[in-house]
Amino acid sequence: MVTRTPLSVFDSPFLLGFERMQSLIESAARGAGDAYPPYNVEALDDDRLVISIAVAGFAREDLEVTVEGRQLTVRGDKADAEEAERAFLHRGIAARRFQRAFILADGWSVEGAEMRDGLLNVRVHRPEPDARVRRIDIEGGRNG
């Protein structure tokens, strides 16, 4: 029996060096299945975004925002000690551990984060690119 690996657009011979991009897309697709906690991505303009994550029940010290390479990761881990002493008749506000990851495009970076009204707002921006032209010298021997 012959097993085949699925082809992707990145298998094209014209897309050299995009293996990392393919890995990032596959990683994002795996993490897209979990819907907790809910979040919004809002475009403020062409070069600024705000990612708002619903973190009701979490304190600032329960949250961690990190950037590694081009991956923005938000983690929440609520201390269970205070929850163990409480007797809930109904528990509809989830405060379970979570990790939510976002892949940043080239040139985008995290500006900062703030917590307000049960939302963690992470500001992301893309600075103006250099608008310069670079001349490439051609090496080699003489014509003829």
C-alpha positions in Angstrom: 0.0 0.0 0.0 1.3 3.4 -1.0 0.7 6.3 1.4 0.5 9.7 0.0 1.2 12.9 1.8 -1.3 15.7 0.9 0.1 18.4 -1.4 0.0 22.0 -0.4 0.4 25.2 -2.3 3.9 25.4 -0.6 5.1 22.4 -2.5 5.4 24.5 -5.7 9.0 24.8 -6.9 8.4 28.6 -7.3 7.9 29.1 -3.5 11.4 28.5 -2.1 12.0 28.9 1.6 8.4 29.0 2.6 8.6 25.8 4.8 8.4 27.9 8.0 5.2 29.6 6.6 3.6 26.2 6.0 4.5 25.2 9.6 2.9 28.3 11.0 -0.3 27.9 9.0 -0.6 24.2 10.1 0.1 25.3 13.8 -2.6 28.0 13.6 -5.1 25.5 12.1 -4.6 23.1 14.9 -5.2 25.8 17.5 -8.4 27.1 15.8 -10.6 24.3 17.1 -10.8 25.5 20.7 -13.3 28.3 21.2 -12.3 29.2 24.8 -11.9 32.0 25.6 -13.8 34.0 23.0 -12.0 36.8 21.3 -12.4 39.6 18.7 -9.8 41.0 16.3 -10.6 44.6 15.4 -8.8 46.6 12.7 -8.3 50.2 14.0 -6.8 51.2 10.7 -4.5 49.6 8.0 -1.6 49.3 10.4 -3.1 48.7 13.8 -5.2 45.9 15.3 -6.6 45.1 18.7 -7.1 41.6 19.9 -9.7 41.5 22.7 -10.0 38.3 24.7 -12.8 37.7 27.2 -11.0 37.0 30.5 -13.8 37.4 33.1 -12.8 36.0 36.4 -9.0 36.3 35.8 -6.8 38.8 37.5 -3.8 40.5 35.7 -1.4 38.2 37.6 -3.3 35.1 36.2 -2.5 36.1 32.6 0.7 36.0 30.6 1.3 37.6 27.1 4.4 36.5 25.3 5.9 36.8 21.8 8.3 34.2 20.4 9.4 34.7 16.9 6.1 35.6 15.1 3.8 33.8 17.5 1.8 35.8 20.0 0.7 33.6 22.9 -1.8 34.5 25.6 -2.0 32.2 28.6 -4.4 32.2 31.6 -4.0 30.1 34.7 -6.3 30.8 37.6 -5.1 29.7 41.0 -7.4 26.9 42.2 -6.8 27.5 45.9 -9.4 30.3 46.2 -12.0 28.4 44.1 -11.8 25.2 46.3 -13.2 27.1 49.3 -16.3 28.3 47.4 -19.5 26.2 46.9 -21.1 27.1 43.6 -24.8 26.3 43.0 -24.3 27.2 39.4 -21.0 27.9 37.6 -21.5 29.6 34.3 -18.4 31.7 34.2 -15.5 29.5 33.0 -12.2 30.4 34.6 -10.2 27.4 33.4 -6.7 27.4 32.2 -6.2 28.4 28.5 -3.7 29.2 25.9 -4.6 31.1 22.8 -1.9 31.7 20.0 -1.9 34.1 17.1 0.6 34.1 14.2 1.8 37.6 13.4 2.6 38.5 9.7 6.0 39.8 8.8 6.5 43.3 10.0 3.8 43.2 12.7 4.7 43.5 16.4 2.9 43.8 19.8 2.7 47.3 21.1 1.2 46.5 24.5 -1.7 45.0 26.5 -4.2 46.3 28.9 -7.1 44.8 30.9 -10.4 46.6 31.2 -14.0 45.5 31.9 -13.2 41.8 31.8 -11.3 42.0 28.5 -7.6 41.7 27.8 -6.8 44.0 24.9 -3.5 43.3 23.0 -2.5 46.1 20.6 -0.6 45.0 17.5 0.9 47.3 14.9 2.8 47.4 11.7 5.4 50.2 11.4 5.9 52.0 8.1 8.2 50.0 5.9 11.4 51.5 4.5 10.6 52.9 1.1 14.1 52.7 -0.3 15.4 51.0 -3.4 18.5 48.9 -3.1 20.8 48.4 -6.1 22.2 44.9 -6.5 25.6 44.7 -8.1 26.1 42.0 -10.8 29.3 40.0 -10.4 31.1 38.1 -13.1 33.6 38.3 -15.9 33.5 40.5 -19.0 31.2 40.0 -21.9 32.5 38.2 -24.9 
